[in-house]
Amino acid sequence: MLTLRWDKPVRAGGHLIFGPLEAHNFMISDWPHLKDRDFAIAENAILAALDGRQSPDEAREKFEAALKSAQLN
């Protein structure tokens, strides 16, 4: 897996997330709400970004959408 960082961090609840790996860790260990379709889409995009199949920016967009759906941002 690649260590990737976004230009600007994403606020997730009380956390600042700086890249796809941190986003994935947050989703696994700190996600406080029911894991819905947006969560699954974001998780897949993040994993794809980590192994180079998708851009980190696309993963960020999906992660932000999941945060919005879960009312975490």
Backbone bond lengths (Angstrom), bond angles and torsions (degrees), N, CA, C in turn:
res aa  C-N    CA-C-N  psi(-1)  N-CA   C-N-CA  omega(-1)  CA-C   N-CA-C  phi
1 M - - - 1.445 - - 1.520 109.64 -
2 L 1.302 114.67 146.60 1.454 120.88 179.37 1.521 110.72 -88.35
3 T 1.324 116.01 148.97 1.455 120.54 171.23 1.518 106.65 -95.40
4 L 1.306 115.90 103.81 1.456 122.44 -177.11 1.518 109.30 -113.41
5 R 1.330 115.57 147.50 1.461 120.35 176.56 1.521 108.69 -129.52
6 W 1.330 114.82 142.94 1.452 120.44 175.62 1.520 109.41 -83.58
7 D 1.334 116.62 158.68 1.463 120.94 178.85 1.524 111.58 -60.98
8 K 1.327 116.07 -40.42 1.462 121.94 178.60 1.522 108.04 -128.11
9 P 1.327 117.26 142.22 1.463 118.71 178.25 1.526 111.63 -70.46
10 V 1.314 114.77 160.20 1.461 122.81 176.10 1.524 107.12 -106.52
11 R 1.325 116.69 133.27 1.463 120.60 176.60 1.526 108.35 -85.32
12 A 1.319 115.03 124.93 1.460 121.80 179.06 1.521 107.59 -126.91
13 G 1.323 115.80 98.90 1.456 118.67 -173.65 1.515 108.24 62.31
14 G 1.303 117.88 -123.70 1.457 121.99 178.20 1.517 113.60 -95.42
15 H 1.322 117.47 12.33 1.467 122.20 -176.36 1.525 110.85 -108.87
16 L 1.320 115.50 151.04 1.459 121.47 167.71 1.522 106.92 -106.91
17 I 1.317 115.92 125.98 1.458 122.42 -177.25 1.526 107.48 -109.28
18 F 1.330 116.67 123.41 1.460 121.55 -172.32 1.523 114.79 -100.37
19 G 1.315 118.05 -7.17 1.458 119.03 -179.78 1.514 111.78 -175.53
20 P 1.327 116.11 178.14 1.462 120.75 -176.48 1.530 114.71 -59.72
21 L 1.319 117.91 -37.97 1.463 118.86 -179.53 1.525 110.96 -65.78
22 E 1.317 117.06 -43.49 1.466 120.22 176.68 1.525 110.59 -64.53
23 A 1.325 116.87 -37.91 1.466 120.43 178.11 1.526 110.05 -62.09
24 H 1.314 115.92 -44.04 1.463 119.82 179.45 1.529 110.77 -62.62
25 N 1.318 116.53 -44.95 1.468 119.92 178.50 1.527 111.24 -61.33
26 F 1.331 117.12 -40.80 1.461 121.05 177.51 1.527 110.53 -62.08
27 M 1.314 116.17 -43.79 1.463 119.94 -177.98 1.526 111.57 -65.11
28 I 1.307 116.87 -34.47 1.464 120.57 -179.51 1.530 111.81 -76.36
29 S 1.320 116.82 -43.46 1.463 118.43 -170.07 1.521 115.74 -107.21
30 D 1.330 118.86 -21.26 1.463 119.67 -173.37 1.521 114.78 -122.36
31 W 1.317 117.83 3.57 1.464 119.57 -177.58 1.526 108.53 -70.51
32 P 1.330 117.59 114.88 1.465 119.41 -171.92 1.528 115.46 -88.43
33 H 1.302 118.33 -8.38 1.457 120.71 -172.71 1.518 111.32 -114.71
34 L 1.299 113.51 170.71 1.452 120.80 175.20 1.524 109.81 -54.58
35 K 1.289 116.32 137.87 1.461 121.63 -178.46 1.523 108.92 -87.81
36 D 1.333 115.24 105.93 1.456 121.58 -174.84 1.530 111.45 -100.33
37 R 1.319 115.35 -168.18 1.470 121.48 -179.01 1.531 111.56 -60.13
38 D 1.334 117.34 -41.84 1.463 120.51 179.21 1.526 111.16 -62.79
39 F 1.322 116.71 -36.70 1.462 121.02 175.86 1.530 109.73 -60.73
40 A 1.326 116.79 -48.20 1.467 120.99 -178.04 1.527 111.56 -62.85
41 I 1.318 116.79 -41.43 1.467 120.76 178.64 1.527 110.12 -63.10
42 A 1.334 116.29 -44.40 1.467 120.50 179.60 1.523 111.21 -64.70
43 E 1.307 116.62 -43.53 1.464 119.56 -179.67 1.531 110.82 -61.30
44 N 1.320 116.92 -43.70 1.471 120.27 178.10 1.525 111.36 -63.04
45 A 1.329 117.16 -41.43 1.464 120.99 179.76 1.526 111.17 -65.58
46 I 1.314 116.52 -39.96 1.462 120.57 179.53 1.525 110.57 -65.43
47 L 1.315 116.89 -45.38 1.466 119.72 178.02 1.528 110.95 -62.58
48 A 1.325 116.76 -38.42 1.465 120.55 178.03 1.528 110.78 -65.63
49 A 1.318 117.27 -38.06 1.470 120.29 177.70 1.524 110.58 -66.75
50 L 1.310 116.58 -38.65 1.460 120.15 -178.55 1.526 112.72 -66.06
51 D 1.322 116.77 -29.97 1.468 117.36 178.54 1.529 113.03 -105.97
52 G 1.348 116.04 15.22 1.454 120.76 170.76 1.518 116.51 84.35
53 R 1.318 118.47 8.09 1.463 120.95 -179.79 1.518 113.16 -86.91
54 Q 1.312 117.34 -11.75 1.461 122.04 -178.13 1.521 107.86 -147.66
55 S 1.312 116.66 155.82 1.461 118.94 -178.73 1.532 110.59 -76.20
56 P 1.324 116.60 149.40 1.465 120.20 175.85 1.530 112.13 -59.79
57 D 1.333 117.04 -32.87 1.466 119.86 179.67 1.524 111.80 -66.87
58 E 1.325 117.02 -37.91 1.469 120.05 176.12 1.528 109.99 -64.77
59 A 1.322 116.10 -40.96 1.466 120.25 178.63 1.527 110.46 -63.57
60 R 1.312 116.00 -39.64 1.469 120.00 178.58 1.528 110.69 -61.30
61 E 1.330 116.65 -44.67 1.466 120.58 179.25 1.522 111.03 -58.53
62 K 1.317 116.62 -43.97 1.468 120.83 -179.66 1.528 110.84 -68.15
63 F 1.331 116.55 -38.67 1.461 121.17 177.91 1.528 110.25 -63.76
64 E 1.319 116.78 -44.62 1.465 120.40 178.90 1.528 110.99 -63.38
65 A 1.328 117.42 -37.73 1.469 120.61 177.63 1.530 110.52 -64.37
66 A 1.325 116.54 -40.34 1.467 120.10 178.54 1.526 110.74 -66.32
67 L 1.326 116.66 -39.46 1.463 120.18 177.08 1.524 110.71 -62.11
68 K 1.318 116.02 -43.00 1.462 120.33 179.31 1.527 110.35 -63.57
69 S 1.319 116.90 -43.89 1.461 121.56 179.28 1.528 111.30 -60.16
70 A 1.333 115.77 -37.45 1.467 121.05 -179.66 1.530 112.12 -88.42
71 Q 1.323 116.85 2.38 1.465 123.56 -179.61 1.527 112.00 57.75
72 L 1.326 114.67 44.99 1.466 120.82 179.57 1.521 113.25 -105.22
73 N 1.328 118.04 -0.49 1.470 118.69 177.66 1.498 110.79 -134.09
